[in-house]
Amino acid sequence: MKILINNLQEKIEVDKNSKELINQVIIKAAQLEEATPKEVSVALVDNKYIKELNHEYRNKDEPTDVLSFPLDDEFLGDIIISLERAKEQAKEYGHSLAREIGFLTVHGMLHLLGYDHKEQDDKAKMRNQEEKVLKQLNLKRD
Protein backbone atom coordinates (compact mmCIF):
# COMPACT_ATOMS: atom_id res chain seq x y z
CA MET A 1 0.00 0.00 0.00
CA LYS A 2 1.27 3.43 -0.91
CA ILE A 3 0.81 6.04 1.82
CA LEU A 4 1.32 9.63 0.73
CA ILE A 5 1.99 12.15 3.51
CA ASN A 6 1.96 15.84 2.61
CA ASN A 7 2.94 18.42 5.21
CA LEU A 8 1.04 21.57 4.27
CA GLN A 9 1.73 23.54 7.46
CA GLU A 10 4.74 25.13 9.15
CA LYS A 11 3.60 25.51 12.76
CA ILE A 12 4.54 22.05 14.05
CA GLU A 13 7.61 20.11 13.04
CA VAL A 14 6.92 16.89 11.18
CA ASP A 15 9.85 14.55 11.62
CA LYS A 16 10.64 11.06 10.40
CA ASN A 17 9.09 9.53 13.55
CA SER A 18 5.77 11.31 12.97
CA LYS A 19 5.60 10.09 9.40
CA GLU A 20 6.51 6.55 10.46
CA LEU A 21 3.79 6.63 13.13
CA ILE A 22 1.17 7.67 10.56
CA ASN A 23 2.33 4.87 8.24
CA GLN A 24 2.15 2.27 11.02
CA VAL A 25 -1.33 3.34 12.12
CA ILE A 26 -2.71 3.21 8.58
CA ILE A 27 -1.16 -0.19 7.90
CA LYS A 28 -2.39 -1.63 11.22
CA ALA A 29 -5.93 -0.30 10.71
CA ALA A 30 -6.04 -1.75 7.18
CA GLN A 31 -4.79 -5.12 8.46
CA LEU A 32 -7.36 -5.18 11.26
CA GLU A 33 -10.13 -4.53 8.74
CA GLU A 34 -8.60 -6.92 6.16
CA ALA A 35 -8.56 -4.06 3.65
CA THR A 36 -6.04 -3.91 0.83
CA PRO A 37 -6.18 -0.44 -0.68
CA LYS A 38 -3.45 0.60 -3.08
CA GLU A 39 -3.19 4.13 -1.77
CA VAL A 40 -4.10 6.43 1.12
CA SER A 41 -3.25 10.13 1.26
CA VAL A 42 -2.67 12.13 4.43
CA ALA A 43 -2.40 15.92 4.54
CA LEU A 44 -1.03 17.58 7.68
CA VAL A 45 -2.45 21.09 7.97
CA ASP A 46 -3.02 23.95 10.40
CA ASN A 47 -6.30 25.16 11.92
CA LYS A 48 -6.88 27.81 9.26
CA TYR A 49 -6.62 25.27 6.44
CA ILE A 50 -8.87 22.67 8.06
CA LYS A 51 -11.40 25.36 9.05
CA GLU A 52 -11.76 26.28 5.37
CA LEU A 53 -12.32 22.63 4.41
CA ASN A 54 -14.74 22.10 7.29
CA HIS A 55 -16.73 25.13 6.16
CA GLU A 56 -16.73 24.13 2.50
CA TYR A 57 -17.59 20.44 2.92
CA ARG A 58 -19.48 20.29 6.24
CA ASN A 59 -20.90 23.80 6.48
CA LYS A 60 -19.20 24.25 9.88
CA ASP A 61 -17.28 27.48 10.26
CA GLU A 62 -14.74 26.21 12.79
CA PRO A 63 -11.53 24.22 12.80
CA THR A 64 -11.78 20.50 13.49
CA ASP A 65 -9.12 17.90 14.21
CA VAL A 66 -9.54 15.45 11.33
CA LEU A 67 -11.52 15.14 8.11
CA SER A 68 -11.80 12.13 5.81
CA PHE A 69 -12.73 12.07 2.16
CA PRO A 70 -13.35 8.50 0.94
CA LEU A 71 -12.79 7.60 -2.69
CA ASP A 72 -13.04 3.88 -3.44
CA ASP A 73 -11.66 0.49 -2.37
CA GLU A 74 -8.50 0.89 -4.44
CA PHE A 75 -7.58 4.51 -3.74
CA LEU A 76 -9.13 4.63 -0.30
CA GLY A 77 -9.18 8.40 0.11
CA ASP A 78 -7.74 11.39 1.92
CA ILE A 79 -7.22 12.03 5.62
CA ILE A 80 -6.71 15.66 6.62
CA ILE A 81 -5.24 16.23 10.11
CA SER A 82 -4.79 19.58 11.81
CA LEU A 83 -1.50 19.24 13.67
CA GLU A 84 -2.24 22.51 15.41
CA ARG A 85 -5.48 21.06 16.79
CA ALA A 86 -3.73 17.75 17.58
CA LYS A 87 -1.19 19.60 19.73
CA GLU A 88 -3.98 21.50 21.54
CA GLN A 89 -5.91 18.27 22.20
CA ALA A 90 -2.83 16.36 23.36
CA LYS A 91 -2.27 19.05 25.99
CA GLU A 92 -5.98 19.15 26.87
CA TYR A 93 -6.18 15.35 27.30
CA GLY A 94 -2.80 15.07 29.03
CA HIS A 95 -1.11 12.70 26.61
CA SER A 96 1.62 12.86 23.99
CA LEU A 97 1.32 14.51 20.61
CA ALA A 98 2.27 11.15 19.08
CA ARG A 99 -0.72 9.49 20.75
CA GLU A 100 -3.06 12.22 19.49
CA ILE A 101 -1.68 12.00 15.94
CA GLY A 102 -2.09 8.23 16.12
CA PHE A 103 -5.68 8.57 17.31
CA LEU A 104 -6.62 11.11 14.63
CA THR A 105 -4.97 8.97 11.95
CA VAL A 106 -6.83 5.80 12.94
CA HIS A 107 -10.08 7.75 13.33
CA GLY A 108 -9.72 9.15 9.80
CA MET A 109 -8.68 5.76 8.41
CA LEU A 110 -11.72 4.03 9.92
CA HIS A 111 -13.98 6.65 8.33
CA LEU A 112 -12.36 5.82 4.98
CA LEU A 113 -13.10 2.15 5.69
CA GLY A 114 -16.80 2.88 6.22
CA TYR A 115 -17.09 3.49 9.97
CA ASP A 116 -19.26 6.26 11.34
CA HIS A 117 -20.20 7.52 14.79
CA LYS A 118 -23.58 9.18 14.34
CA GLU A 119 -25.44 6.46 16.22
CA GLN A 120 -24.35 5.28 19.69
CA ASP A 121 -23.82 1.64 18.60
CA ASP A 122 -21.72 2.72 15.63
CA LYS A 123 -19.72 5.07 17.83
CA ALA A 124 -18.97 2.22 20.28
CA LYS A 125 -17.81 -0.06 17.43
CA MET A 126 -15.59 2.66 16.01
CA ARG A 127 -14.05 3.48 19.41
CA ASN A 128 -13.38 -0.20 19.99
CA GLN A 129 -11.53 -0.51 16.67
CA GLU A 130 -9.58 2.69 17.33
CA GLU A 131 -8.41 1.41 20.70
CA LYS A 132 -7.42 -1.97 19.20
CA VAL A 133 -5.12 -0.28 16.70
CA LEU A 134 -3.65 2.13 19.23
CA LYS A 135 -3.08 -0.62 21.78
CA GLN A 136 -1.31 -2.83 19.22
CA LEU A 137 1.03 0.09 18.46
CA ASN A 138 1.52 0.82 22.19
CA LEU A 139 -0.12 4.25 21.89
CA LYS A 140 -1.85 4.31 25.24
CA ARG A 141 -3.23 7.30 27.04
CA ASP A 142 -0.57 8.63 29.40
Secondary structure, DSSP 4 states (H G I P E B T S, - for coil): -EEEEEE--SSS---HHHHHHHHHHHHHHHHHTT---SEEEEEEE-HHHHHHHHHHHH---S--SEEEEE--SSEEEEEEEEHHHHHHHHHHHTS-HHHHHHHHHHHHHHHHTT---SSHHHHHHHHHHHHHHHHHTT----
